[in-house]
Amino acid sequence: MHKSVLDILKMKKEKKKISVITSYDYTLASLCDKAGIDVLLVGDSAGMVMLGYENTIPVTMDQMCMFTEAVSRARKNALLISDLPFMSYQSSIEDAINNSGKLIKAGADAVKLEGGSIMTETISAIVDIGIPVMGHIGLQPQTTMLSEGYKVQGKTKESAMKLIEDAKELEGAGVFSIVLEMVSHEVAEIISQTVSVPTIGIGSGIGCDGQVLVVQDLLGMYDKIKPKFAKRYMNLSEDIVKSLEDYKKDVNSGAFPAEENWFSMDDEELKKLREQIGS
């Protein structure tokens, strides 16, 4: 039986740190789940990492459902959360509910959406129909990048107070957890101590109840962006390129495939075939 929302809430009460990893495909999701990661997040960052978009804005509901289905077939133990992509929930509560339902049908246990106090009515409506919601404040890739660019949030008293109030309002609206992205570590710690639901940090310091990283960043597979907060545990991109170069050399030289890599006919059957075709 995989983890539930209640299990994640319990982890905060018991002061256990929560590990979250973005995951978009069956193969890597299987490995993340096998490693005991608590939460698999099907992020709309898939648009950049998997589809090559410049940002998350072009990502569609159909794409998110496809990624969610793949990850859901892989996980056995982790909680599975999926992002609602840009403009799948902002235009109306009806859209938000319908699209949340699509992600649940695709295999998610909960959905995540960006926004502070302005999204509380939408969050409450989704929660009221029985779908758990994870909030997301601080840097909001779907919209913050359009107006402010890529910068740390909560560095002034005014912006810090706004983040704290947003977190309280999201909690009141019924979220079961809140992602804090690129929030100054002091403010992230205050929020984590203020709200009763778990906070999941990304570039927001050690004071959060859990952490999330993009799996390709962690493994060193995505070189287009190298954020300061993403710790690389491996540098697989170099290893993968080297392996592919070795494969190409072996193909060109004839070293691959070797005899152990192919299949053979029975000698008697081959003899009959040659007689048949006259060779």
Secondary structure by P-SEA (a helix, b strand, c coil): ccccaaaaaaaaaacbbbbbbbbccaaaaaaaaaacccbbbbccccccccccccccccccaaaaaaaaaaaaaccccbbbbbbbccccccccaaaaaaaaaaaaaacccbbbbbbcccaaaaaaaaaaabbbbbbbccccccccccccccccccccaaaaaaaaaaaaaaaaacccbbbbccccaaaaaaaaacccbbbbbccccccccccccccccccccccccccccccccccaaaaaaaaaaaaaaaaaacccccccccccccaaaaaaaaaaacc
